[in-house]
Amino acid sequence: MLNTDIQHAENRVLIIDDHELASEGIKLTLTSKPEFEVVGVCHQGASVLEQVRDLQPDVVLLDLNLPDRNGLDVLIELVELNLSPVLILTGEVNAIDFHTALKTGAKGIISKLDPASCVIEGIRVMQQGESYLSPKVADLLGDVAPPEISLSPRQAAILHLMAEGETNKEISYRLGISPTTVSFHLREMRFKLGVRGNKKILNRASELGLLGRGINA
């Protein structure tokens, strides 16, 4: 007779991390609890979208430091395409990147310097519809005020892609929005930043601390 009482994992997790030792440690932490199932581990940013579409995880754990792509870039695509919710799990300690990730749509941020149990806690909190910051991330963000100028998640994504060198047409394609919509958001950003031309958006954003690590205006 079949056992109908078998419990199935409630949280299917995809891990995006280029360090094998770190990803295996995360996997062991999660699979120690029956509510979690690790459906895949991805070491390259280029294959994330394909993995998410194929595996349809309930949550993606995303490292910001990937060998082939900027983790924020991957986050933007996952959020804009309305794929699986994302928790950032990273060894980075850049407050501006963290503010950008949260503004763009990350459901929370966990530092690899925190206890492994924070991964489990973070996913549980996220599944309850709340955002999660691990203790070290909360301390870091508490010491660094968010930028005074507030951009919408869509505007934060456009700003990031502009800083990466994408043209308006490329931004339109990447975010799945019309060129007219991109132009509308650029106009709003010029107003918020107090500049007259699109070329000055990045300079002003850099002055205000709206651009993350490694992005040159």
C-alpha positions as CSV (number, residue, x, y, z in Angstrom):
1,M,0.0,0.0,0.0
2,L,1.3,3.4,-0.9
3,N,2.2,5.9,1.9
4,T,0.0,9.0,1.2
5,D,1.6,10.8,4.2
6,I,4.9,11.5,2.5
7,Q,5.8,15.2,2.9
8,H,7.0,17.1,-0.1
9,A,9.3,20.1,0.0
10,E,7.4,23.4,0.1
11,N,10.4,25.5,-1.0
12,R,12.2,24.6,-4.2
13,V,15.5,26.5,-4.3
14,L,17.9,27.3,-7.1
15,I,21.4,28.3,-5.9
16,I,23.4,30.7,-8.1
17,D,27.0,30.8,-6.8
18,D,30.3,30.3,-8.6
19,H,32.1,28.9,-5.5
20,E,31.6,25.1,-5.3
21,L,32.4,24.9,-1.6
22,A,30.0,27.7,-0.8
23,S,27.2,26.3,-2.9
24,E,27.6,22.8,-1.4
25,G,27.5,24.3,2.1
26,I,24.3,26.1,1.3
27,K,22.8,23.0,-0.2
28,L,23.6,20.9,2.9
29,T,22.1,23.6,5.1
30,L,18.8,23.7,3.2
31,T,18.4,19.9,2.7
32,S,18.8,19.4,6.4
33,K,15.2,20.6,6.6
34,P,12.4,18.6,5.0
35,E,10.6,21.8,3.8
36,F,13.5,22.6,1.3
37,E,14.6,21.0,-1.9
38,V,17.6,22.3,-3.9
39,V,16.5,21.8,-7.5
40,G,19.8,23.0,-9.0
41,V,23.1,24.8,-8.6
42,C,24.3,27.2,-11.2
43,H,27.8,28.6,-11.4
44,Q,27.5,31.0,-14.3
45,G,25.3,34.1,-14.7
46,A,24.7,33.4,-18.4
47,S,22.6,30.3,-17.8
48,V,20.5,31.6,-14.9
49,L,17.4,32.5,-17.0
50,E,17.3,29.2,-18.7
51,Q,17.7,27.3,-15.4
52,V,14.9,29.4,-13.8
53,R,12.5,28.8,-16.7
54,D,13.3,25.0,-16.8
55,L,13.3,24.4,-13.0
56,Q,10.7,27.0,-11.9
57,P,12.1,27.3,-8.3
58,D,10.1,28.9,-5.5
59,V,13.1,31.1,-4.6
60,V,16.5,31.9,-6.2
61,L,19.6,32.4,-4.0
62,L,21.8,34.8,-6.0
63,D,25.4,35.8,-5.4
64,L,26.2,39.3,-6.6
65,N,29.8,38.3,-7.5
66,L,29.6,36.0,-10.6
67,P,32.5,35.3,-13.0
68,D,30.8,36.2,-16.2
69,R,28.0,38.7,-15.3
70,N,27.2,41.4,-12.8
71,G,24.8,39.8,-10.2
72,L,22.7,43.0,-10.2
73,D,22.2,42.6,-13.9
74,V,20.9,39.1,-13.4
75,L,18.6,40.3,-10.6
76,I,17.1,42.9,-12.9
77,E,16.3,40.3,-15.6
78,L,14.7,38.0,-13.1
79,V,12.6,40.7,-11.5
80,E,11.6,42.4,-14.8
81,L,10.6,39.1,-16.4
82,N,8.5,38.3,-13.3
83,L,10.3,35.0,-12.7
84,S,11.2,33.5,-9.3
85,P,11.6,35.8,-6.3
86,V,15.3,36.4,-5.4
87,L,17.2,36.5,-2.2
88,I,20.7,37.9,-2.5
89,L,23.3,35.7,-0.7
90,T,26.7,37.2,-1.0
91,G,30.1,37.9,0.5
92,E,30.1,41.5,-0.8
93,V,29.8,44.3,1.7
94,N,28.9,47.2,-0.5
95,A,25.9,49.2,0.9
96,I,25.1,51.0,-2.4
97,D,24.8,47.6,-4.2
98,F,22.6,46.4,-1.4
99,H,20.3,49.5,-1.6
100,T,20.2,49.0,-5.4
101,A,19.3,45.3,-5.1
102,L,16.5,46.1,-2.7
103,K,15.2,48.9,-4.8
104,T,15.3,46.8,-7.9
105,G,13.2,44.0,-6.4
106,A,15.3,41.6,-4.3
107,K,13.3,40.1,-1.5
108,G,16.2,40.3,1.0
109,I,19.9,40.1,1.4
110,I,21.9,37.6,3.4
111,S,25.6,37.9,4.1
112,K,27.9,34.9,3.9
113,L,29.5,36.2,7.1
114,D,26.3,35.5,9.0
115,P,25.4,32.0,10.3
116,A,24.1,29.5,7.8
117,S,20.8,29.4,9.6
118,C,20.1,32.9,8.2
119,V,19.5,31.3,4.8
120,I,16.7,29.2,6.2
121,E,15.3,32.1,8.2
122,G,15.5,34.4,5.2
123,I,13.5,32.1,2.9
124,R,10.9,31.5,5.6
125,V,10.5,35.2,6.2
126,M,10.3,35.9,2.4
127,Q,7.6,33.2,2.0
128,Q,5.5,35.1,4.5
129,G,5.6,38.1,2.2
130,E,8.2,40.1,4.2
131,S,11.7,41.3,3.3
132,Y,14.7,39.9,5.1
133,L,18.1,41.3,6.0
134,S,20.6,39.2,7.8
135,P,22.2,40.7,11.0
136,K,25.4,41.8,9.3
137,V,23.6,43.3,6.3
138,A,21.2,45.1,8.6
139,D,24.1,46.6,10.6
140,L,25.8,47.7,7.4
141,L,22.7,49.4,6.0
142,G,22.0,50.9,9.3
143,D,25.4,52.7,9.2
144,V,24.9,53.9,5.6
145,A,21.9,56.0,4.7
146,P,20.1,55.2,1.5
147,P,20.5,57.8,-1.3
148,E,18.3,60.9,-0.8
149,I,16.9,60.6,-4.3
150,S,14.3,57.8,-4.6
151,L,14.0,56.0,-7.9
152,S,11.3,53.4,-8.6
153,P,12.4,49.8,-9.2
154,R,12.0,50.2,-13.0
155,Q,14.1,53.4,-12.9
156,A,16.8,51.8,-10.8
157,A,17.0,49.0,-13.4
158,I,17.2,51.5,-16.3
159,L,19.9,53.4,-14.4
160,H,21.9,50.2,-13.8
161,L,21.7,49.2,-17.5
162,M,22.7,52.7,-18.6
163,A,25.8,52.5,-16.4
164,E,26.6,49.1,-18.1
165,G,26.6,50.9,-21.4
166,E,23.3,49.7,-22.8
167,T,21.5,52.0,-25.3
168,N,17.8,52.9,-25.0
169,K,16.9,50.3,-27.6
170,E,18.9,47.6,-25.8
171,I,17.3,48.6,-22.4
172,S,13.9,48.4,-24.1
173,Y,14.6,44.9,-25.2
174,R,16.3,43.7,-22.0
175,L,13.4,44.9,-19.8
176,G,10.6,43.9,-22.2
177,I,9.2,47.4,-22.4
178,S,8.6,49.8,-25.2
179,P,11.1,52.6,-26.2
180,T,8.4,55.1,-25.3
181,T,8.3,53.7,-21.8
182,V,12.1,53.9,-21.5
183,S,11.9,57.5,-22.6
184,F,9.2,58.3,-20.1
185,H,11.3,56.9,-17.2
186,L,14.3,58.8,-18.4
187,R,12.3,62.0,-18.4
188,E,11.2,61.3,-14.8
189,M,14.8,60.6,-13.8
190,R,16.0,63.8,-15.3
191,F,13.4,65.7,-13.3
192,K,14.3,63.9,-10.1
193,L,18.0,64.4,-10.6
194,G,17.7,67.9,-11.7
195,V,19.5,67.5,-15.0
196,R,18.6,68.5,-18.6
197,G,20.1,65.7,-20.7
198,N,20.3,61.9,-20.5
199,K,24.1,62.0,-20.7
200,K,24.1,63.9,-17.4
201,I,21.9,61.3,-15.6
202,L,24.9,59.0,-14.8
203,N,27.1,61.8,-13.6
204,R,24.5,63.1,-11.2
205,A,23.6,59.6,-10.1
206,S,27.2,58.9,-9.3
207,E,27.5,62.1,-7.3
208,L,24.4,61.1,-5.2
209,G,25.7,57.6,-4.6
210,L,23.0,55.9,-6.7
211,L,25.5,53.7,-8.7
212,G,26.9,50.5,-7.2
213,R,30.4,49.1,-7.1
214,G,32.4,48.9,-10.2
215,I,30.2,51.1,-12.3
216,N,31.9,54.1,-13.9
217,A,29.9,57.1,-14.9
